[in-house]
Amino acid sequence: MVCRTNSFGDYCPINRAYTQGDCIDAANLLVLPNYNVTPFGEIYGASSHCAMMTLTRTQMYGYSISNRYAGCYPMTCSVDSVTHVPTVFITAATGIGTNVTVSCTTKGQQVAVPGFNGALTCPDPFVLCDVARCTTCASSAMCINGQCYPTPTMTPAPTPQTTTSTPPTMTVTSSPPVTTITTPTPSLSAPLPTNSTGNATAPPQTTPTPTPTPTSAARRPSFVMVAVLASLLCMLQL
């Protein structure tokens, strides 16, 4: 049973044996009064082991027993020579001198027992049958629950390849457009006028007018002006 009242263990849950729970001592067997049958199908002896259970007889003769979650039952083992998987055989008493045997192969497996309500909980077959250790595994194998399995081979991951991509070089040559400017040449000859008949006529000849050259008669008034001014000055002085 699980106990959580021990102050020395800081109240941590620990397993504590039931009173009269030694499976080897037959004096610990509980029987129903006046019927001399075990209510849980227990059998005490040298080959008995403790197992978790919820068994009660289908015929309890009016009795009821509570808070009992484990019992003692004879157990034997059989190990397969090929797979090395053990099988546990559990025997329960159904009456005076009558027994029933059930088997299990998996830890925690719930096993029904004929003549009882509830079930037996299978113990760990590898522990009970002492085949948890391997004796025939090679150096390239490992032992798991009494069986040899090949050791996994670790394959290193491939090294990723680095690819360098060089972009293509593009050369662009840009030439500016050549602009040609054409200056119109003025025409030095004007179109000839036409007459009423559409024929071109020669332009009239123009004779340049000569610039007149001043004569002595034309320059005379200036001398007269000078003489007049001189006379006026003389008069002013008088």
Secondary structure, DSSP 8 states (H G I E B T S, - for coil): -EE---GGGTT--EE---TT--TT-GGG----TTT---TT----STTEEEEEB--EES--TT----S--EEEEEEEEEE-TTT--EEEEEEEEEETTEEEEEEE-STT-EE--TTEES-EE---HHHHTT-SS-SS--TTEEEETTEEEE-------------------------------------SS----B-TTS-B---------------HHHHHHHHHHHHHHHHHHHHHH-
